[in-house]
């Protein structure tokens, strides 16, 4: 069964409409498609994330699309909810009024010691500036803070752990930390332990491949092996921001794991 539950549209920072994405999913042989626009409740600061006012309209459109594609494609509605202390929590209680099918919990920003929110995936320049201005020039400190935030996020009630090593997005083309260092391996092991204890599903996310930053998925092959050895379950996702990326590298990664389907992420 071909599925994708991490899908962005023009409701947030995606390029295409919900309908265009659904039509592409049918053309590509998907049986299920889940929408997961960025959301930062209760007080996210970004104009490309869903606000509380717009979330209701987003869900209404997705539910209407589900009716229109009945028999051709099962359409689900979720969000990718950020964890950012003081601003946003990926918690089912926060989103209870919207009757979502699932929640992906992700970390895109790290809270620096001075309180600043530093984006880890916006651009190499913005990341470098954030490290210099808010982490005393220490990339290792930012990376450690990122993995600590991923572990903290697991205390909230959500279904899928989104790209749990997003912090390495630019590290292939603009190296800024040593992924083979002992301290980094220790962070991966601690995070794998925490994810396993949480019982949450982890996505194998091909988004950095479609956007040309990496030639591997999130989590990395090393991180996936650590998670697998601890019995963590995976769901394959493209993190697509356009219709042409809906199944990016799916052929490559489909044989690597036994992936769960929507029954594992929508039973609350």
C-alpha positions as CSV (number, residue, x, y, z in Angstrom):
1,X,0.0,0.0,0.0
2,X,1.4,3.4,-1.1
3,X,0.8,6.1,1.4
4,X,2.0,9.5,2.5
5,X,1.0,11.4,5.6
6,X,3.5,14.3,5.5
7,X,2.1,16.6,2.8
8,X,2.3,20.4,2.6
9,X,0.1,22.6,0.4
10,X,-0.5,26.3,-0.2
11,X,-2.2,26.4,3.2
12,X,1.3,26.8,4.6
13,X,4.6,26.8,2.7
14,X,3.7,24.3,0.0
15,X,3.4,25.2,-3.7
16,X,0.3,23.3,-4.8
17,X,-3.3,23.1,-3.6
18,X,-4.9,20.2,-1.7
19,X,-6.8,19.1,-4.8
20,X,-3.6,19.2,-7.0
21,X,-1.8,17.1,-4.5
22,X,-4.7,14.6,-4.3
23,X,-4.9,14.3,-8.1
24,X,-1.1,13.7,-8.2
25,X,-1.5,11.0,-5.5
26,X,-4.1,9.2,-7.5
27,X,-1.9,9.4,-10.6
28,X,1.1,8.0,-8.7
29,X,-0.9,5.1,-7.3
30,X,-1.3,6.2,-3.7
31,X,-4.1,4.6,-1.6
32,X,-3.9,7.1,1.2
33,X,-2.8,10.8,1.4
34,X,-2.6,12.8,4.6
35,X,-2.3,16.5,4.7
36,X,-0.1,18.0,7.5
37,X,0.2,21.7,7.2
38,X,2.6,23.5,9.6
39,X,0.9,24.7,12.8
40,X,2.3,26.5,15.8
41,X,-0.4,26.7,18.5
42,X,-1.1,28.3,20.8
43,X,1.1,31.2,19.8
44,X,3.3,30.5,16.8
45,X,5.0,33.6,15.4
46,X,5.3,32.7,11.7
47,X,3.0,33.8,8.8
48,X,3.5,30.5,6.9
49,X,2.0,28.3,9.7
50,X,-1.7,27.8,10.3
51,X,-3.2,30.0,12.9
52,X,-6.2,29.0,15.1
53,X,-8.5,31.1,12.9
54,X,-7.4,29.3,9.7
55,X,-7.2,25.8,11.0
56,X,-10.9,25.3,10.9
57,X,-11.1,26.3,7.2
58,X,-8.1,24.0,6.5
59,X,-9.8,21.0,8.0
60,X,-13.1,21.8,6.3
61,X,-11.4,21.8,2.9
62,X,-9.6,18.5,3.6
63,X,-12.8,16.9,4.7
64,X,-14.6,18.1,1.6
65,X,-11.8,16.8,-0.6
66,X,-12.0,13.4,1.2
67,X,-15.7,13.2,0.1
68,X,-14.8,14.1,-3.5
69,X,-12.1,11.5,-3.8
70,X,-14.0,8.7,-2.0
71,X,-13.3,5.4,-3.8
72,X,-10.2,6.7,-5.5
73,X,-8.1,7.9,-2.5
74,X,-8.5,8.0,1.2
75,X,-7.7,11.5,2.4
76,X,-6.7,12.2,6.0
77,X,-6.2,15.5,7.7
78,X,-3.5,16.2,10.3
79,X,-0.9,18.9,11.1
80,X,2.8,19.1,11.6
81,X,2.9,20.8,15.0
82,X,6.1,22.4,16.2
83,X,7.6,22.1,19.6
84,X,9.1,25.5,20.7
85,X,9.1,26.2,24.4
86,X,7.0,29.2,25.2
87,X,5.3,29.3,21.8
88,X,4.0,25.9,20.5
89,X,3.3,22.4,21.7
90,X,2.6,19.3,19.6
91,X,-0.2,18.2,21.9
92,X,-3.5,16.6,21.1
93,X,-5.2,18.7,23.7
94,X,-4.1,21.9,22.0
95,X,-5.7,20.7,18.7
96,X,-8.7,18.9,20.2
97,X,-11.3,21.3,18.7
98,X,-10.2,20.5,15.1
99,X,-10.9,16.7,15.1
100,X,-7.6,15.9,13.4
101,X,-6.7,12.4,12.3
102,X,-3.1,12.6,13.5
103,X,-0.4,15.0,14.6
104,X,3.3,15.0,13.5
105,X,5.5,16.5,16.2
106,X,8.5,18.3,14.9
107,X,11.3,20.6,16.0
108,X,12.3,23.3,13.5
109,X,13.6,25.9,16.0
110,X,16.0,25.7,18.9
111,X,15.5,28.0,21.9
112,X,18.9,29.5,22.6
113,X,20.2,30.3,26.1
114,X,19.4,34.0,25.5
115,X,15.8,33.1,24.6
116,X,16.1,33.5,20.8
117,X,14.4,31.0,18.5
118,X,17.0,29.8,16.0
119,X,15.7,28.0,12.8
120,X,17.7,24.9,12.0
121,X,16.5,24.4,8.4
122,X,15.7,27.9,7.0
123,X,19.0,28.4,5.1
124,X,22.7,27.8,5.7
125,X,23.3,31.5,6.2
126,X,20.5,32.0,8.7
127,X,21.7,28.9,10.6
128,X,25.3,30.2,10.7
129,X,24.2,33.6,11.8
130,X,22.0,32.0,14.6
131,X,24.9,30.0,15.9
132,X,27.2,33.0,15.9
133,X,24.7,35.3,17.5
134,X,23.0,33.1,20.0
135,X,25.2,30.0,20.7
136,X,28.6,31.8,21.1
137,X,29.7,30.4,17.8
138,X,29.4,26.8,18.9
139,X,27.6,24.6,16.4
140,X,28.0,21.7,18.7
141,X,25.9,23.6,21.4
142,X,23.1,24.2,18.9
143,X,23.1,20.5,17.8
144,X,23.0,19.3,21.4
145,X,20.1,21.8,22.1
146,X,18.3,20.5,19.1
147,X,18.3,16.9,20.2
148,X,17.4,17.9,23.7
149,X,14.4,19.6,22.3
150,X,13.4,16.5,20.3
151,X,13.6,14.5,23.6
152,X,11.5,17.1,25.5
153,X,8.9,17.1,22.8
154,X,8.2,13.4,23.3
155,X,6.3,14.3,26.6
156,X,3.5,15.7,24.5
157,X,0.6,13.6,23.0
158,X,1.2,13.3,19.3
159,X,1.6,10.4,16.8
160,X,4.6,10.7,14.5
161,X,8.1,12.0,15.3
162,X,8.9,14.3,12.4
163,X,12.4,14.3,10.9
164,X,14.2,13.8,14.3
165,X,17.6,14.8,12.9
166,X,16.5,17.8,10.8
167,X,19.5,19.6,12.2
168,X,21.8,17.8,9.7
169,X,19.9,19.2,6.7
170,X,22.7,21.5,5.6
171,X,25.6,19.6,7.0
172,X,26.5,17.7,3.8
173,X,26.9,20.8,1.6
174,X,27.8,23.3,4.4
175,X,29.5,21.2,7.1
176,X,29.3,22.7,10.6
177,X,29.4,19.7,12.9
178,X,31.0,16.3,13.0
179,X,28.3,13.6,12.7
180,X,30.8,10.9,13.5
181,X,32.0,12.5,16.8
182,X,31.5,10.5,19.9
183,X,29.3,13.2,21.5
184,X,27.0,13.2,18.4
185,X,26.6,9.4,18.6
186,X,25.8,9.8,22.3
187,X,23.0,12.3,21.4
188,X,21.6,9.9,18.8
189,X,21.6,7.0,21.3
190,X,19.9,9.1,24.0
191,X,17.3,10.3,21.6
192,X,16.7,6.8,20.3
193,X,16.2,5.6,23.8
194,X,13.7,8.4,24.5
195,X,11.7,7.7,21.3
196,X,11.5,4.0,22.0
197,X,10.3,4.7,25.5
198,X,7.6,7.1,24.1
199,X,6.1,4.4,21.9
200,X,5.8,6.9,19.0
201,X,6.2,6.1,15.3
202,X,9.1,7.8,13.5
203,X,8.9,8.9,9.9
204,X,11.5,8.0,7.3
205,X,11.4,11.4,5.6
206,X,12.8,11.9,2.1
207,X,12.2,15.6,2.0
208,X,15.9,16.6,2.0
209,X,16.5,14.4,-1.0
210,X,13.7,16.1,-3.1
211,X,15.1,19.5,-2.1
212,X,18.6,18.6,-3.0
213,X,20.3,18.9,0.4
214,X,21.0,15.3,1.3
215,X,21.2,11.9,-0.4
216,X,19.7,10.1,2.6
217,X,16.5,10.3,4.5
218,X,15.8,11.6,8.0
219,X,16.7,9.9,10.3
220,X,20.2,9.0,8.9
221,X,21.0,5.4,8.3
222,X,23.0,5.3,11.6
223,X,20.1,6.8,13.5
224,X,17.6,4.4,11.8
225,X,19.6,1.4,12.9
226,X,19.7,2.6,16.5
227,X,15.9,3.1,16.4
228,X,15.3,-0.2,14.7
229,X,17.3,-2.0,17.3
230,X,15.1,-0.6,20.0
231,X,11.9,-1.7,18.3
232,X,10.8,1.7,17.0
233,X,8.2,1.5,14.1
234,X,8.5,3.6,11.0
235,X,6.2,5.3,8.5
236,X,7.5,6.4,5.1
237,X,6.9,10.0,4.2
238,X,8.0,12.5,1.5
239,X,7.4,15.8,3.4
240,X,6.3,16.9,-0.1
241,X,5.9,20.7,-0.7
242,X,4.9,20.1,-4.3
243,X,3.0,17.4,-6.3
244,X,6.1,16.2,-8.1
245,X,7.8,15.3,-4.8
246,X,5.0,13.2,-3.4
247,X,6.8,9.9,-3.7
248,X,10.4,11.1,-3.9
249,X,12.8,8.2,-3.4
250,X,10.0,5.9,-2.2
251,X,11.3,3.1,-4.5
252,X,14.6,3.4,-2.8
253,X,13.4,3.3,0.8
254,X,10.3,1.1,0.5
255,X,12.3,-2.1,0.8
256,X,14.4,-0.9,3.7
257,X,11.7,-1.1,6.5
258,X,8.4,-2.6,7.3
259,X,6.3,0.6,7.5
260,X,3.1,1.1,9.5
261,X,-0.1,2.5,7.9
262,X,-2.7,4.9,9.1
263,X,-4.1,2.5,11.6
264,X,-1.0,2.9,13.6
265,X,-1.1,6.7,13.7
266,X,-4.8,7.4,13.9
267,X,-5.9,5.1,16.8
268,X,-5.9,7.4,19.8
